[in-house]
Amino acid sequence: MAGTSEAMATERLEVIGPQFCAPYAVDLSIVKQVMTLKDGSFQVLDVNENVVFSIKGKVFSLRERRVLVDGAGNPLITFQQKLLTAHNRWQAFRGESTDPKQLLFSVKKSGLLQFLKTKLDVFLATNTKEEVSDFKIEGSWMEKSCVIYASNSTEVAKMHKKRTAESLLLGKDNFGVTVSANVDFAFIVALIVILDEINEDE
């Protein structure tokens, strides 16, 4: 039995790429400019305050579209809201594509009526039947706290509010995310951006 639990521990949860799966837990800070319309209002920093990811917005397209880029500005994922869906569904594609063949995953609300708590279901592109979600996001955006679970109820990431003098003075939302070892942290950041978009819509 020891062998199987060891295999489980080293199994990588990779969605965007193996380079985003670290063999240790990863702590990231997400800084969101609250009062801005410009590109790059969302920045993700590592523990040394280097920019690991940022979000570029395409505000003037028919449907809202966002691109997650790495620290060097290379596009990793494009997200867009699927029009005319009751459950506020977002889709994520590889690179700058929106071709259905490049779909990585989609996110939708678990139910229509959600007040204090947000619950989202995440389906990987390979899960075409969508009978059971691959991941779940549960939490309160108002409190900037949420937990992301894998389908077997294992916690894979946790978000928490960070109160700093800078966040109060400069109109920035500052929160931290801890991503479990061997879990694709670019994927987790993408889920948090979509969670933010769904809450902004409301």
URVENDA-V249991 format. One record per pair of residues at least 6 apart in sequence whose C-alpha atoms are under 6 Angstrom apart, sorted by the first residue. I is the first residue (numbers start at 1). J is the second residue. If there is no record, write none. Layout:
i->{I/I}
j->{J/J}
//
This chain:
i->{12/13/13/14/20/20/21/21/21/22/22/23/23/24/25/25/25/26/26/27/27/28/28/28/28/29/29/29/29/30/30/30/30/31/31/31/31/32/32/32/32/33/33/34/34/39/39/40/40/40/42/42/43/44/44/44/44/45/45/51/52/52/53/53/53/54/54/55/55/56/56/57/58/58/64/65/65/66/66/67/67/68/68/68/69/69/75/76/77/77/77/78/78/78/79/79/80/80/81/81/82/82/87/87/88/89/89/90/90/91/92/92/92/92/93/93/93/94/103/104/105/105/105/106/106/107/107/108/108/109/110/110/110/117/117/118/118/118/119/119/120/120/121/121/122/122/122/122/123/123/134/135/135/135/136/136/137/137/138/138/139/139/144/144/145/145/146/146/147/147/148/148/148/149/149/156/157/157/157/158/158/159/159/160/160/161/162/162/167}
j->{182/183/184/184/184/185/182/183/184/181/182/181/182/181/179/180/181/178/179/177/178/45/46/176/177/44/45/175/176/43/44/174/175/42/43/173/174/41/42/172/173/41/172/171/172/56/57/54/55/56/54/55/54/51/52/53/54/51/52/71/70/71/69/70/71/68/69/67/68/66/67/66/65/66/80/79/80/78/79/77/78/75/76/77/75/76/95/95/93/94/95/92/93/96/91/92/90/91/89/90/89/90/108/109/108/107/108/106/107/106/103/104/105/106/102/103/104/102/125/125/123/124/125/122/123/121/122/120/121/120/119/120/121/139/140/138/139/140/137/138/136/137/133/136/133/134/135/136/133/134/151/149/150/151/148/149/147/148/146/147/145/146/160/161/159/160/158/159/157/158/155/156/157/155/156/180/178/179/180/177/178/176/177/175/176/175/174/175/173}
//
